[in-house]
Amino acid sequence: MNLLPLLAGLACFAAEPAVPANPCANGSFEQLAPGGFPAAWALLGKVEVVGDAHSGKHALRLLRTTEPPDRETGINGRNIDRLRGGIDFYYKAVAAKDAVLHIYAIPIAADGIERTGAPRAAFAVPKDHVGDGKWHHARLKYDFTKNSKVKTVIFAARLEGTSGELLLDDFSYLDRVGTLLRVGNIALDEAPKQPGRRCIVRVPVENGGDEPAKDVRVVLAPPRGLTAHPTEIRLGDLAPDAKIPAAWTLDGERFRPAALTVSAFSGQDKATGRMELTAKWEVRSFGPVSPVAMVGQPLVLECELVNRGQIMLEGPTVKFAFGRQSAMRKAERMAPGQTVVVRATFVPREQSFCETTALEADGPSGGENYLPTDSVVVGAATPLPPPGATLSAAVNGDCAVLENEHLRLVFRRNAFGYGPGEIVVKTRSG
């Protein structure tokens, strides 16, 4: 009996070498502990297992609502001994209100405490990803090998701030993250003589990976009706951790909400940044021009508005109120960064120690209702005696006067008593 062919056939079915387990244990959150939470992970605050997963059946939902600032919301993985490498993960940013969604690689000392002096490696979820309903893939590089106090590393996530909601899935450790292009925060510098019609768009482009990014190209996609010069910027090669600014001139009147999109390319790698162009006005100041008014004489209320947005703003409608009187005014059109002053004049009808003034402003293009209040003293318009030439003090039924040849202090008599005081100074013109 010839066994050689049989043995050769069996050799074809020999088991392949086992793939080593990823150092990030249970990064897909599929293995649940008896309590129902993923094994190898610890929760902080409101964290739960959900079925809205990037892959498999499970993802983690981090939720922050009314927790005090000193109470953390997040997750911690098990300590791993890889002091250099990267984190590969997926996230869906559902909501964020005055909050930052962070992924961390946390350096840990021998005693198990984050007390090494080394900063965390951090990834912040881009604001334009919040609420878009999409799963996003990201990587984070870290390297703690130059700090002898660091003995292990923890993969972690935190919701930091007022409130937010974040879904996480498919964490894994990477020996190398490769090229990792990042588009930073987009900023607009308005042309001083043409605000709202010409600006410089600036954005930093960074290689946050551990391999060079070759032949990096950056493109600005302008909104409809606007033009960008140049259309494409070539930054050349970006070494790991290198950051280079890119800038374009954006021409055309920005008169409606839109979005700027900046994309960076290196081979098959791509990173995108987005900036919403909106109108946002604020009331910088409001109140009476003078805190004291007189019956029957004009009283001016004014407010200063400023356009904090990036597009032209059709002026808000402003409602001034003085006691039971009111007046509507419409502000002028405002370019980005421009301020306008709106005024209304009233004639007080009666005396008041504290008459309320108010402002109600509302407008298109993202303006917010604003309701500030102030007050003014309304006194009697009593005629004053002519100035004296010597030092004197006198009180009569209409006023009290203390004066000399250069200065006089006057208190008119009102229904609520004497005052407020008025100082009159003699000038060279008399």
C-alpha positions in Angstrom: 0.0 0.0 0.0 1.4 3.3 -1.1 0.8 6.0 1.6 2.9 8.8 0.0 0.0 10.2 -2.1 -2.3 10.1 0.9 0.2 11.9 3.2 0.8 14.5 0.5 -2.9 15.2 0.3 -3.3 15.5 4.0 -0.4 18.0 4.0 -2.5 20.3 1.9 -5.0 20.6 4.7 -2.5 21.6 7.4 -3.7 24.5 9.5 -2.4 28.0 8.7 -0.6 30.0 11.4 -3.1 31.7 13.7 -3.5 35.4 13.3 -2.3 37.2 16.5 -5.1 38.8 18.5 -5.3 42.6 18.2 -3.9 44.2 21.4 -7.1 46.2 21.7 -9.4 43.6 23.2 -13.0 43.4 22.0 -12.7 46.6 20.0 -15.9 45.7 18.1 -17.9 45.5 21.4 -19.4 42.2 20.3 -18.4 40.2 23.4 -20.7 41.2 26.3 -19.9 40.5 29.9 -22.6 39.1 32.2 -23.8 42.6 33.1 -24.5 43.4 29.4 -21.6 45.7 28.8 -18.7 44.9 26.4 -16.0 42.8 28.0 -12.6 44.5 28.4 -14.1 48.0 28.5 -15.1 50.3 31.5 -17.8 52.9 31.3 -17.9 56.4 32.8 -21.3 58.1 33.1 -24.1 57.4 30.6 -22.9 54.7 28.2 -25.0 51.9 26.7 -24.8 49.1 24.1 -26.9 49.9 21.0 -27.7 48.1 17.7 -26.9 51.1 15.4 -23.4 49.6 14.6 -20.8 50.2 12.0 -20.3 46.5 11.7 -21.6 43.5 13.6 -24.5 43.8 16.1 -23.2 46.2 18.7 -21.9 49.7 19.1 -21.5 52.0 22.1 -23.6 55.1 22.7 -22.1 57.9 24.9 -24.6 60.4 26.2 -24.1 63.6 28.1 -27.1 65.7 29.2 -27.1 67.6 32.6 -24.0 66.1 34.3 -21.9 68.6 36.4 -18.6 69.6 34.7 -16.5 67.4 37.1 -18.3 64.2 36.1 -16.9 62.4 33.2 -18.7 60.7 30.3 -16.8 58.1 28.3 -15.1 54.7 28.1 -11.7 53.2 28.9 -10.2 50.1 27.3 -7.8 47.7 28.9 -4.2 48.6 29.3 -2.0 47.6 26.5 1.8 47.4 26.4 2.2 49.0 22.9 3.8 52.4 23.7 3.8 53.5 20.0 1.4 52.9 17.2 -2.1 54.1 16.5 -5.8 53.7 17.1 -8.2 52.8 14.2 -11.9 53.5 14.9 -15.3 54.5 13.6 -17.6 57.1 15.1 -21.0 58.7 14.4 -21.4 62.1 16.1 -25.1 62.5 16.8 -25.1 65.8 18.7 -22.9 68.3 20.5 -23.9 71.4 22.4 -21.0 73.4 23.7 -19.1 70.1 23.8 -16.1 68.4 22.3 -16.1 64.7 21.3 -12.6 63.3 22.0 -10.8 60.0 21.3 -7.6 59.5 23.4 -4.5 57.4 23.8 -3.8 57.8 27.5 -0.3 57.2 28.9 -0.3 55.2 32.2 2.5 54.9 34.8 3.5 51.7 36.6 1.1 52.4 39.4 -1.8 52.4 37.0 -2.5 56.1 37.2 -2.2 58.8 34.5 0.7 60.4 36.2 3.6 60.4 33.7 3.9 64.1 32.6 3.2 63.1 29.0 0.1 64.6 27.3 -2.6 62.4 25.9 -2.7 61.9 22.1 -6.1 63.2 21.1 -8.5 63.2 18.2 -11.4 65.8 18.2 -14.4 65.0 16.1 -14.8 67.7 13.5 -17.7 70.0 14.1 -19.1 69.5 10.5 -19.4 65.8 11.3 -21.9 66.4 14.1 -25.4 65.6 13.2 -24.6 64.4 9.6 -25.9 60.9 10.4 -22.8 59.2 8.9 -20.2 56.7 10.3 -16.8 58.2 9.9 -13.4 56.3 9.8 -10.5 57.9 11.7 -7.0 57.0 12.9 -5.0 58.5 15.8 -1.2 58.3 16.0 0.6 58.1 19.4 4.2 57.7 20.6 5.1 57.6 24.3 8.5 55.7 23.9 10.5 58.8 24.9 9.0 58.9 28.3 10.4 56.3 30.7 7.5 56.7 33.1 4.9 55.5 30.6 4.4 51.7 31.0 1.1 51.0 29.3 -1.5 52.8 27.2 -5.3 53.0 27.4 -7.6 53.6 24.5 -10.4 55.9 25.6 -13.2 58.3 24.6 -14.8 61.3 26.3 -17.7 63.7 25.9 -16.5 66.9 27.4 -18.7 70.0 27.8 -22.4 70.7 28.2 -24.1 67.9 26.3 -23.6 65.5 23.4 -24.1 62.1 21.9 -21.5 59.9 20.2 -21.6 56.4 18.8 -18.4 54.3 18.6 -17.4 51.0 17.0 -14.6 48.9 15.7 -11.6 50.0 17.7 -8.2 48.4 16.9 -4.5 48.9 17.4 -2.3 49.7 14.5 1.5 49.2 14.3 1.6 52.2 11.9 -1.1 54.6 10.8 0.5 55.5 7.5 -0.3 58.9 5.9 -2.9 60.8 7.8 -4.0 64.1 6.2 -5.9 66.6 8.3 -7.6 69.8 7.2 -7.6 72.3 10.1 -10.1 75.1 11.0 -11.0 77.3 8.0 -10.8 81.0 8.6 -11.9 84.1 6.6 -10.0 87.4 6.5 -12.3 90.1 5.0 -10.8 92.6 2.6 -10.9 95.9 4.4 -12.4 97.8 1.4 -14.7 95.0 0.2 -16.1 93.1 3.2 -18.6 90.5 2.1 -17.3 90.7 -1.5 -13.7 89.6 -1.2 -11.8 87.7 1.5 -8.8 85.5 2.0 -9.6 81.9 2.9 -6.9 80.3 5.1 -6.6 76.7 6.3 -3.7 74.6 7.7 -3.1 71.2 6.2 -1.3 68.7 8.4 0.1 65.2 8.1 -0.7 63.6 11.4 0.6 60.2 10.4 3.9 58.3 10.6 4.7 58.2 6.9 5.3 61.1 4.4 2.3 62.4 2.4 3.5 62.6 -1.2 2.5 65.4 -3.6 -0.2 67.0 -1.4 -2.8 69.0 -3.4 -5.5 71.2 -1.7 -8.6 72.4 -3.5 -11.2 74.9 -2.3 -14.8 74.3 -3.6 -16.5 77.7 -3.5 -20.3 78.1 -3.3 -22.3 78.9 -6.4 -21.7 82.4 -7.6 -18.3 82.8 -6.0 -14.8 82.2 -7.5 -11.6 81.0 -5.8 -8.1 81.8 -6.9 -6.1 79.7 -7.4 -8.3 76.6 -7.9 -5.7 74.2 -6.7 -2.6 74.6 -4.4 0.2 72.1 -4.5 2.0 71.8 -1.1 4.5 69.1 -2.2 5.5 66.4 0.3 4.5 66.6 3.9 6.7 64.8 6.5 5.0 63.3 9.5 3.7 66.0 11.9 4.4 68.7 9.2 1.8 71.5 8.9 1.6 74.0 6.0 -0.9 76.8 5.5 -2.9 77.2 2.3 -4.7 80.4 1.2 -7.1 81.4 -1.6 -8.7 84.7 -2.6 -12.5 84.3 -2.7 -14.4 86.8 -4.9 -18.1 87.5 -5.2 -20.8 88.9 -3.0 -21.8 86.6 -0.2 -25.5 87.3 0.2 -26.9 84.0 1.2 -26.0 81.1 3.5 -23.6 78.6 1.9 -20.7 76.3 2.7 -17.0 76.3 1.9 -15.3 72.9 1.4 -11.6 72.4 1.4 -10.2 69.0 0.4 -6.6 67.7 0.6 -5.3 64.8 -1.5 -2.2 62.6 -1.4 -2.5 59.6 -3.6 -5.6 57.7 -2.4 -5.7 59.6 0.9 -8.2 62.4 1.3 -9.2 64.8 4.1 -12.0 67.4 4.0 -12.9 70.4 6.0 -16.1 72.4 5.9 -17.1 75.9 7.0 -20.7 77.2 7.0 -21.1 80.8 5.8 -23.8 82.4 7.9 -25.1 85.8 9.0 -25.0 86.2 12.8 -25.7 89.6 14.3 -25.4 90.8 17.9 -26.5 93.8 19.9 -23.2 95.3 21.1 -24.8 98.0 23.2 -28.2 99.6 24.0 -29.5 102.4 26.2 -30.4 106.1 26.4 -27.9 108.6 25.0 -28.3 110.4 28.4 -29.4 108.7 31.6 -31.4 111.8 32.5 -34.3 113.2 30.5 -36.8 116.1 31.0 -40.5 116.2 30.5 -41.4 117.6 27.1 -37.8 117.4 25.7 -36.4 114.8 23.3 -34.9 111.5 24.7 -32.8 109.4 22.3 -32.4 105.7 22.6 -29.8 103.9 20.5 -28.4 100.4 19.9 -25.3 99.3 18.1 -25.5 96.1 16.0 -22.6 94.1 14.6 -22.5 91.4 11.9 -20.5 88.6 13.3 -21.1 86.3 10.4 -19.5 85.8 7.0 -22.2 87.0 4.6 -24.0 90.2 3.9 -26.9 90.8 6.3 -30.2 92.5 5.6 -30.5 94.6 8.8 -32.7 93.4 11.7 -35.9 95.2 12.7 -35.5 96.9 16.0 -38.3 97.8 18.4 -37.5 100.5 20.9 -39.7 100.9 24.0 -39.9 103.8 26.4 -42.5 103.3 29.1 -45.7 102.7 27.2 -44.4 104.3 24.0 -42.7 102.3 21.2 -41.1 102.8 17.8 -39.9 100.5 15.1 -36.7 101.0 13.2 -34.9 98.9 10.5 -31.1 98.7 10.5 -29.1 99.3 7.4 -27.6 96.4 5.4 -24.4 95.2 7.1 -21.3 93.6 5.6 -19.3 91.0 7.7 -17.7 92.7 10.7 -19.6 96.0 10.1 -21.5 97.8 12.8 -24.5 100.1 12.6 -26.2 102.4 15.1 -30.0 102.5 15.2 -31.8 105.3 17.0 -35.3 106.3 18.1 -36.5 109.6 19.7 -39.2 109.8 22.4 -40.7 112.8 24.2 -41.3 112.0 27.9 -44.8 113.0 29.1 -44.4 112.7 32.8 -41.8 112.6 35.5 -40.4 109.3 36.7 -37.5 108.3 39.0 -37.0 105.1 37.0 -38.7 104.8 33.6 -38.0 101.5 31.8 -36.5 101.4 28.3 -36.3 98.2 26.3 -35.1 96.9 23.0 -36.5 94.0 21.0 -34.5 93.0 17.9 -35.1 90.3 15.4 -34.1 89.8 11.8 -33.4 87.3 8.9 -30.4 85.2 8.2 -29.9 83.6 11.6 -30.4 86.6 13.9 -31.5 85.9 17.4 -34.2 87.7 19.4 -32.6 90.1 21.9 -34.4 91.7 24.8 -32.2 94.1 26.8 -33.6 96.6 29.2 -32.3 99.9 30.8 -33.8 102.8 32.7 -33.8 106.6 32.6 -34.7 109.3 35.1 -37.3 111.8 33.8 -37.3 115.1 35.7 -39.1 118.4 35.5 -38.0 120.9 32.8 -37.9 123.7 35.3 -36.3 126.9 34.1 -33.1 127.8 36.0 -32.1 131.2 37.3 -29.2 132.9 35.4 -25.7 132.1 36.7 -24.3 134.2 39.5 -20.9 135.9 39.6 -20.0 135.0 43.2 -20.0 132.1 45.5 -23.6 131.4 46.6 -26.0 128.8 47.7 -29.8 129.0 47.3 -32.9 126.9 47.6 -36.3 127.8 46.3 -39.5 126.0 45.2 -38.0 125.0 41.8 -34.4 124.1 42.5 -31.3 124.1 44.7 -28.1 125.8 43.4 -24.5 125.9 44.7 -22.3 128.0 42.4 -19.3 130.4 42.0 -18.2 132.4 39.0 -16.8 129.3 37.2 -19.1 126.4 38.2 -22.6 125.7 39.3 -24.2 122.5 40.8 -28.0 122.4 40.3 -30.7 120.1 41.6 -34.1 120.7 40.0 -37.2 119.9 42.2 -39.2 117.0 40.8 -42.3 115.1 41.9 -40.0 112.5 43.5 -37.7 115.1 45.2 -34.6 117.1 44.3 -32.3 115.7 41.7 -30.6 114.4 39.8 -27.7 116.8 39.9 -26.5 118.8 37.0 -23.0 120.4 36.7 -22.6 123.5 34.5 -19.1 124.8 33.7 -18.5 128.3 32.4 -16.4 128.2 29.2 -14.4 130.9 27.4 -17.3 131.5 25.1 -19.5 132.2 28.1 
